[in-house]
């Protein structure tokens, strides 16, 4: 509303004083540092989900090793104690965080690589001889059209 004949009156809305603002920022910083210190002391070098990460690390390493082997002998090697050797040789920090879970993931990958339901072991493909799948699943193969 405009009042005729009166000069405009400007009102400044003040925020918190500098002292209160700095005090609130300091308290917030102390709280954040406290939460960080508790998290570091609780987990130290381990990530939050170290067991899941270790299991997946072992599974992926074993699966990649089986896929890269054109002869198919890696699976038998892993089943006969090769996972222990691979954990020592190439497990890295994921295996160090939770060695038993890493070994379990490696062993599960070796067991999952078994060909079931009459599937044949996949033949090496491409110029490098890398197997695309551990088992020849017939995925993506066109079925003959009955006619």
MIGU-345609 format. One line per field, with one value per atom (N, C-alpha, C): x, y, z; residue number from 1; atom name; residue in one letter. Coordinates in nm, 2 decimals. Last residue first. Layout:
# residues N
px = c(X,...)
py = c(Y,...)
pz = c(Z,...)
num = c(NUM,...)
atome = c(CA,...)
residu = c(A,...)
//
This chain:
# residues 147
px = c(0.86,0.78,0.75,1.01,0.94,0.86,1.32,1.17,1.11,1.57,1.52,1.36,1.66,1.60,1.55,1.96,1.83,1.78,2.11,2.11,1.97,2.09,2.11,2.12,2.23,2.16,2.19,2.35,2.26,2.19,2.55,2.41,2.31,2.82,2.76,2.61,2.98,2.90,2.84,3.12,3.18,3.11,3.14,3.07,3.14,3.36,3.26,3.18,3.70,3.56,3.46,3.94,3.87,3.73,4.11,4.07,4.01,4.17,4.25,4.21,4.00,4.14,4.22,3.69,3.77,3.92,3.64,3.59,3.69,3.64,3.70,3.66,3.32,3.44,3.50,3.19,3.19,3.32,3.09,3.18,3.19,2.74,2.88,2.96,2.47,2.53,2.68,2.32,2.37,2.44,2.26,2.15,2.21,2.56,2.44,2.35,2.89,2.79,2.68,3.01,2.98,2.87,3.05,3.09,3.07,2.98,2.87,2.92,3.22,3.11,3.00,3.37,3.42,3.30,3.21,3.23,3.28,3.25,3.12,3.12,3.53,3.48,3.34,3.52,3.60,3.55,3.36,3.32,3.39,3.52,3.39,3.34,3.75,3.76,3.63,3.63,3.69,3.70,3.56,3.45,3.50,3.81,3.72,3.61,3.93,3.98,3.89,3.86,3.78,3.82,4.08,3.97,3.89,4.23,4.29,4.18,4.07,4.09,4.15,4.09,3.96,3.97,4.36,4.30,4.16,4.46,4.47,4.40,4.48,4.36,4.35,4.69,4.62,4.49,4.81,4.89,4.82,4.63,4.76,4.83,4.42,4.40,4.53,4.54,4.50,4.47,4.56,4.68,4.65,4.29,4.39,4.51,4.20,4.15,4.24,4.30,4.36,4.31,4.19,4.27,4.34,4.04,4.13,4.23,3.89,3.82,3.91,4.08,4.02,3.95,4.14,4.24,4.18,3.89,3.94,4.05,3.90,3.79,3.83,4.12,4.12,4.01,4.08,4.15,4.15,3.99,3.89,3.95,4.14,4.14,4.04,4.13,4.07,4.06,4.05,4.12,4.06,3.89,4.01,4.08,3.69,3.65,3.77,3.83,3.78,3.74,3.90,4.01,3.95,3.65,3.73,3.84,3.57,3.50,3.58,3.77,3.76,3.68,3.71,3.85,3.84,3.44,3.48,3.61,3.46,3.38,3.42,3.63,3.67,3.59,3.47,3.60,3.65,3.24,3.23,3.36,3.36,3.29,3.28,3.45,3.54,3.48,3.20,3.30,3.40,3.08,3.02,3.12,3.27,3.24,3.18,3.26,3.38,3.36,3.09,3.04,3.16,3.25,3.13,3.08,3.60,3.48,3.36,3.86,3.76,3.65,4.03,4.06,3.96,3.78,3.93,3.96,3.53,3.56,3.71,3.54,3.46,3.50,3.70,3.74,3.66,3.56,3.69,3.73,3.32,3.32,3.45,3.41,3.35,3.35,3.51,3.60,3.54,3.27,3.38,3.48,3.14,3.08,3.19,3.32,3.29,3.23,3.30,3.43,3.41,3.03,3.08,3.21,3.05,2.96,3.00,3.23,3.26,3.18,3.07,3.20,3.24,2.86,2.83,2.96,3.00,2.93,2.90,3.08,3.18,3.12,2.84,2.93,3.03,2.75,2.67,2.76,2.95,2.93,2.85,2.91,3.03,3.02,2.65,2.67,2.80,2.69,2.60,2.62,2.87,2.91,2.82,2.72,2.84,2.88,2.36,2.49,2.61,2.13,2.20,2.33,2.00,2.02,2.08,1.75,1.89,1.89,1.61,1.59,1.72,1.54,1.64,1.61,1.30,1.33,1.43,1.23,1.29,1.33,0.97,1.04,1.10,0.91,0.92,1.01,0.73,0.85,0.85,0.40,0.50,0.62,0.22,0.27,0.37,0.02,0.06,0.11,0.12,0.06,0.11,0.06,0.14,0.06,0.08,0.00,0.09)
py = c(-7.49,-7.44,-7.55,-7.34,-7.46,-7.42,-7.19,-7.17,-7.29,-7.25,-7.27,-7.25,-6.98,-7.12,-7.13,-6.82,-6.82,-6.96,-6.76,-6.84,-6.84,-6.63,-6.55,-6.62,-6.90,-6.77,-6.69,-7.14,-7.12,-6.99,-7.18,-7.17,-7.16,-7.33,-7.29,-7.29,-7.19,-7.30,-7.24,-6.95,-7.07,-7.20,-6.74,-6.79,-6.92,-6.69,-6.58,-6.62,-6.76,-6.81,-6.70,-6.64,-6.62,-6.68,-6.64,-6.77,-6.75,-6.42,-6.44,-6.58,-6.42,-6.44,-6.47,-6.59,-6.48,-6.52,-6.83,-6.75,-6.64,-7.17,-7.04,-6.97,-7.32,-7.32,-7.18,-7.41,-7.32,-7.33,-7.74,-7.63,-7.54,-7.81,-7.83,-7.71,-7.91,-7.80,-7.84,-8.08,-8.13,-8.02,-7.95,-7.98,-8.01,-7.75,-7.83,-7.86,-7.69,-7.70,-7.80,-7.49,-7.62,-7.61,-7.24,-7.26,-7.40,-7.24,-7.19,-7.22,-7.32,-7.41,-7.37,-7.09,-7.21,-7.32,-6.91,-6.89,-7.02,-7.02,-7.02,-7.00,-6.98,-7.11,-7.12,-6.69,-6.76,-6.91,-6.65,-6.60,-6.67,-6.77,-6.83,-6.78,-6.61,-6.75,-6.81,-6.37,-6.37,-6.52,-6.46,-6.42,-6.42,-6.49,-6.61,-6.58,-6.23,-6.34,-6.46,-5.93,-6.04,-6.17,-5.76,-5.71,-5.83,-5.90,-5.87,-5.83,-5.89,-6.02,-6.00,-5.62,-5.68,-5.81,-5.57,-5.52,-5.58,-5.88,-5.74,-5.70,-6.13,-6.09,-5.94,-6.25,-6.14,-6.09,-6.44,-6.37,-6.25,-6.52,-6.47,-6.39,-6.60,-6.49,-6.44,-6.80,-6.67,-6.56,-6.99,-6.94,-6.81,-7.04,-7.00,-6.93,-7.13,-7.00,-6.95,-7.38,-7.27,-7.13,-7.61,-7.52,-7.40,-7.72,-7.80,-7.72,-7.53,-7.63,-7.71,-7.41,-7.34,-7.43,-7.62,-7.57,-7.50,-7.65,-7.76,-7.71,-7.39,-7.43,-7.54,-7.40,-7.31,-7.35,-7.55,-7.61,-7.53,-7.45,-7.49,-7.55,-7.35,-7.49,-7.54,-7.07,-7.14,-7.29,-6.86,-6.98,-7.06,-6.64,-6.62,-6.74,-6.75,-6.70,-6.69,-6.80,-6.91,-6.87,-6.53,-6.63,-6.75,-6.43,-6.37,-6.47,-6.58,-6.59,-6.54,-6.51,-6.65,-6.66,-6.23,-6.28,-6.42,-6.23,-6.17,-6.22,-6.36,-6.42,-6.36,-6.19,-6.33,-6.39,-5.96,-5.96,-6.10,-6.05,-6.01,-6.01,-6.08,-6.19,-6.16,-5.82,-5.93,-6.05,-5.68,-5.64,-5.75,-5.80,-5.81,-5.78,-5.73,-5.87,-5.89,-5.45,-5.51,-5.66,-5.22,-5.35,-5.43,-5.00,-5.04,-5.18,-5.08,-5.01,-5.07,-5.07,-5.15,-5.06,-4.92,-4.93,-5.00,-4.82,-4.81,-4.82,-4.84,-4.92,-4.92,-4.69,-4.81,-4.90,-4.47,-4.56,-4.69,-4.35,-4.40,-4.50,-4.28,-4.37,-4.43,-4.11,-4.23,-4.33,-3.90,-3.97,-4.11,-3.81,-3.87,-3.95,-3.71,-3.82,-3.89,-3.50,-3.61,-3.73,-3.34,-3.40,-3.52,-3.26,-3.33,-3.41,-3.12,-3.23,-3.32,-2.91,-3.01,-3.13,-2.78,-2.84,-2.94,-2.69,-2.78,-2.85,-2.51,-2.63,-2.73,-2.32,-2.40,-2.52,-2.22,-2.29,-2.37,-2.10,-2.21,-2.29,-1.90,-2.01,-2.13,-1.75,-1.82,-1.93,-1.65,-1.72,-1.81,-1.51,-1.63,-1.71,-1.31,-1.40,-1.53,-1.17,-1.25,-1.35,-1.23,-1.15,-1.24,-1.33,-1.35,-1.26,-1.05,-1.19,-1.21,-0.80,-0.84,-0.99,-0.62,-0.74,-0.80,-0.28,-0.38,-0.50,-0.09,-0.17,-0.28,0.23,0.10,0.04,0.42,0.38,0.24,0.69,0.54,0.52,0.97,0.91,0.76,1.06,1.01,0.95,1.13,1.24,1.19,0.84,0.96,1.07,0.52,0.63,0.76,0.22,0.34,0.45,-0.11,0.00,0.12)
pz = c(-4.10,-4.21,-4.31,-3.83,-3.88,-4.00,-3.82,-3.83,-3.89,-3.57,-3.71,-3.71,-3.35,-3.37,-3.51,-3.30,-3.37,-3.39,-2.99,-3.12,-3.17,-2.75,-2.87,-3.00,-2.58,-2.57,-2.70,-2.56,-2.67,-2.67,-2.37,-2.33,-2.44,-2.29,-2.41,-2.39,-2.00,-2.07,-2.19,-1.98,-1.93,-1.99,-2.27,-2.16,-2.11,-2.44,-2.41,-2.29,-2.41,-2.41,-2.37,-2.63,-2.51,-2.51,-2.86,-2.80,-2.66,-3.01,-2.88,-2.81,-3.22,-3.25,-3.12,-3.13,-3.16,-3.18,-2.87,-2.98,-3.00,-2.75,-2.76,-2.88,-2.67,-2.75,-2.75,-2.36,-2.47,-2.54,-2.28,-2.25,-2.37,-2.33,-2.35,-2.31,-2.12,-2.20,-2.21,-1.97,-2.10,-2.18,-1.73,-1.83,-1.97,-1.68,-1.64,-1.75,-1.62,-1.72,-1.68,-1.36,-1.41,-1.51,-1.26,-1.39,-1.45,-1.00,-1.09,-1.23,-0.88,-0.88,-0.98,-0.92,-0.98,-0.98,-0.77,-0.91,-0.98,-0.52,-0.58,-0.73,-0.48,-0.49,-0.55,-0.47,-0.57,-0.59,-0.24,-0.37,-0.49,-0.05,-0.07,-0.21,-0.05,-0.09,-0.13,0.04,-0.09,-0.14,0.30,0.21,0.06,0.41,0.40,0.30,0.41,0.33,0.31,0.41,0.45,0.37,0.34,0.43,0.49,0.16,0.29,0.39,-0.07,0.00,0.14,-0.13,-0.11,-0.03,-0.17,-0.05,-0.02,-0.34,-0.31,-0.18,-0.48,-0.41,-0.37,-0.61,-0.68,-0.61,-0.44,-0.55,-0.60,-0.24,-0.20,-0.31,-0.41,-0.30,-0.26,-0.56,-0.63,-0.52,-0.36,-0.43,-0.49,-0.30,-0.20,-0.26,-0.55,-0.49,-0.38,-0.59,-0.66,-0.61,-0.48,-0.40,-0.47,-0.68,-0.61,-0.53,-0.81,-0.73,-0.64,-0.97,-0.86,-0.77,-1.15,-1.06,-0.95,-1.28,-1.20,-1.10,-1.41,-1.32,-1.23,-1.58,-1.47,-1.36,-1.81,-1.69,-1.57,-2.05,-1.95,-1.82,-2.25,-2.23,-2.13,-2.25,-2.36,-2.34,-2.00,-2.02,-2.14,-1.95,-2.03,-2.06,-1.78,-1.91,-2.00,-1.55,-1.62,-1.76,-1.47,-1.50,-1.58,-1.43,-1.54,-1.57,-1.21,-1.33,-1.45,-1.02,-1.06,-1.19,-0.99,-1.03,-1.08,-0.90,-1.03,-1.08,-0.65,-0.76,-0.90,-0.51,-0.54,-0.65,-0.51,-0.57,-0.60,-0.37,-0.51,-0.58,-0.12,-0.19,-0.34,-0.06,-0.07,-0.14,-0.05,-0.15,-0.17,0.17,0.04,-0.07,0.37,0.34,0.20,0.37,0.33,0.30,0.37,0.33,0.28,0.46,0.53,0.50,0.44,0.39,0.47,0.69,0.61,0.56,0.85,0.71,0.63,1.07,1.05,0.90,1.18,1.06,1.02,1.42,1.41,1.29,1.37,1.48,1.47,1.17,1.14,1.25,1.30,1.18,1.16,1.49,1.53,1.42,1.33,1.42,1.46,1.21,1.13,1.21,1.43,1.35,1.27,1.49,1.59,1.52,1.27,1.30,1.40,1.30,1.18,1.20,1.54,1.53,1.41,1.47,1.58,1.57,1.28,1.24,1.35,1.44,1.33,1.28,1.61,1.67,1.56,1.42,1.50,1.56,1.33,1.23,1.31,1.57,1.51,1.41,1.60,1.70,1.65,1.38,1.39,1.49,1.45,1.32,1.33,1.69,1.68,1.56,1.59,1.70,1.70,1.40,1.36,1.46,1.46,1.48,1.43,1.21,1.34,1.34,1.01,1.04,1.18,0.98,1.02,1.05,0.74,0.82,0.86,0.73,0.71,0.80,0.58,0.70,0.66,0.46,0.44,0.57,0.38,0.50,0.47,0.15,0.18,0.30,0.27,0.22,0.25,0.19,0.29,0.22,0.00,0.08,0.19,0.02,-0.05,0.05,0.07,0.13,0.06,-0.08,-0.09,-0.03,0.00,0.00,0.00)
num = c(147,147,147,146,146,146,145,145,145,144,144,144,143,143,143,142,142,142,141,141,141,140,140,140,139,139,139,138,138,138,137,137,137,136,136,136,135,135,135,134,134,134,133,133,133,132,132,132,131,131,131,130,130,130,129,129,129,128,128,128,127,127,127,126,126,126,125,125,125,124,124,124,123,123,123,122,122,122,121,121,121,120,120,120,119,119,119,118,118,118,117,117,117,116,116,116,115,115,115,114,114,114,113,113,113,112,112,112,111,111,111,110,110,110,109,109,109,108,108,108,107,107,107,106,106,106,105,105,105,104,104,104,103,103,103,102,102,102,101,101,101,100,100,100,99,99,99,98,98,98,97,97,97,96,96,96,95,95,95,94,94,94,93,93,93,92,92,92,91,91,91,90,90,90,89,89,89,88,88,88,87,87,87,86,86,86,85,85,85,84,84,84,83,83,83,82,82,82,81,81,81,80,80,80,79,79,79,78,78,78,77,77,77,76,76,76,75,75,75,74,74,74,73,73,73,72,72,72,71,71,71,70,70,70,69,69,69,68,68,68,67,67,67,66,66,66,65,65,65,64,64,64,63,63,63,62,62,62,61,61,61,60,60,60,59,59,59,58,58,58,57,57,57,56,56,56,55,55,55,54,54,54,53,53,53,52,52,52,51,51,51,50,50,50,49,49,49,48,48,48,47,47,47,46,46,46,45,45,45,44,44,44,43,43,43,42,42,42,41,41,41,40,40,40,39,39,39,38,38,38,37,37,37,36,36,36,35,35,35,34,34,34,33,33,33,32,32,32,31,31,31,30,30,30,29,29,29,28,28,28,27,27,27,26,26,26,25,25,25,24,24,24,23,23,23,22,22,22,21,21,21,20,20,20,19,19,19,18,18,18,17,17,17,16,16,16,15,15,15,14,14,14,13,13,13,12,12,12,11,11,11,10,10,10,9,9,9,8,8,8,7,7,7,6,6,6,5,5,5,4,4,4,3,3,3,2,2,2,1,1,1)
atome = c(N,CA,C,N,CA,C,N,CA,C,N,CA,C,N,CA,C,N,CA,C,N,CA,C,N,CA,C,N,CA,C,N,CA,C,N,CA,C,N,CA,C,N,CA,C,N,CA,C,N,CA,C,N,CA,C,N,CA,C,N,CA,C,N,CA,C,N,CA,C,N,CA,C,N,CA,C,N,CA,C,N,CA,C,N,CA,C,N,CA,C,N,CA,C,N,CA,C,N,CA,C,N,CA,C,N,CA,C,N,CA,C,N,CA,C,N,CA,C,N,CA,C,N,CA,C,N,CA,C,N,CA,C,N,CA,C,N,CA,C,N,CA,C,N,CA,C,N,CA,C,N,CA,C,N,CA,C,N,CA,C,N,CA,C,N,CA,C,N,CA,C,N,CA,C,N,CA,C,N,CA,C,N,CA,C,N,CA,C,N,CA,C,N,CA,C,N,CA,C,N,CA,C,N,CA,C,N,CA,C,N,CA,C,N,CA,C,N,CA,C,N,CA,C,N,CA,C,N,CA,C,N,CA,C,N,CA,C,N,CA,C,N,CA,C,N,CA,C,N,CA,C,N,CA,C,N,CA,C,N,CA,C,N,CA,C,N,CA,C,N,CA,C,N,CA,C,N,CA,C,N,CA,C,N,CA,C,N,CA,C,N,CA,C,N,CA,C,N,CA,C,N,CA,C,N,CA,C,N,CA,C,N,CA,C,N,CA,C,N,CA,C,N,CA,C,N,CA,C,N,CA,C,N,CA,C,N,CA,C,N,CA,C,N,CA,C,N,CA,C,N,CA,C,N,CA,C,N,CA,C,N,CA,C,N,CA,C,N,CA,C,N,CA,C,N,CA,C,N,CA,C,N,CA,C,N,CA,C,N,CA,C,N,CA,C,N,CA,C,N,CA,C,N,CA,C,N,CA,C,N,CA,C,N,CA,C,N,CA,C,N,CA,C,N,CA,C,N,CA,C,N,CA,C,N,CA,C,N,CA,C,N,CA,C,N,CA,C,N,CA,C,N,CA,C,N,CA,C,N,CA,C,N,CA,C,N,CA,C,N,CA,C,N,CA,C,N,CA,C,N,CA,C,N,CA,C,N,CA,C,N,CA,C,N,CA,C,N,CA,C,N,CA,C,N,CA,C,N,CA,C,N,CA,C)
residu = c(X,X,X,X,X,X,X,X,X,X,X,X,X,X,X,X,X,X,X,X,X,X,X,X,X,X,X,X,X,X,X,X,X,X,X,X,X,X,X,X,X,X,X,X,X,X,X,X,X,X,X,X,X,X,X,X,X,X,X,X,X,X,X,X,X,X,X,X,X,X,X,X,X,X,X,X,X,X,X,X,X,X,X,X,X,X,X,X,X,X,X,X,X,X,X,X,X,X,X,X,X,X,X,X,X,X,X,X,X,X,X,X,X,X,X,X,X,X,X,X,X,X,X,X,X,X,X,X,X,X,X,X,X,X,X,X,X,X,X,X,X,X,X,X,X,X,X,X,X,X,X,X,X,X,X,X,X,X,X,X,X,X,X,X,X,X,X,X,X,X,X,X,X,X,X,X,X,X,X,X,X,X,X,X,X,X,X,X,X,X,X,X,X,X,X,X,X,X,X,X,X,X,X,X,X,X,X,X,X,X,X,X,X,X,X,X,X,X,X,X,X,X,X,X,X,X,X,X,X,X,X,X,X,X,X,X,X,X,X,X,X,X,X,X,X,X,X,X,X,X,X,X,X,X,X,X,X,X,X,X,X,X,X,X,X,X,X,X,X,X,X,X,X,X,X,X,X,X,X,X,X,X,X,X,X,X,X,X,X,X,X,X,X,X,X,X,X,X,X,X,X,X,X,X,X,X,X,X,X,X,X,X,X,X,X,X,X,X,X,X,X,X,X,X,X,X,X,X,X,X,X,X,X,X,X,X,X,X,X,X,X,X,X,X,X,X,X,X,X,X,X,X,X,X,X,X,X,X,X,X,X,X,X,X,X,X,X,X,X,X,X,X,X,X,X,X,X,X,X,X,X,X,X,X,X,X,X,X,X,X,X,X,X,X,X,X,X,X,X,X,X,X,X,X,X,X,X,X,X,X,X,X,X,X,X,X,X,X,X,X,X,X,X,X,X,X,X,X,X,X,X,X,X,X,X,X,X,X,X,X,X)
//
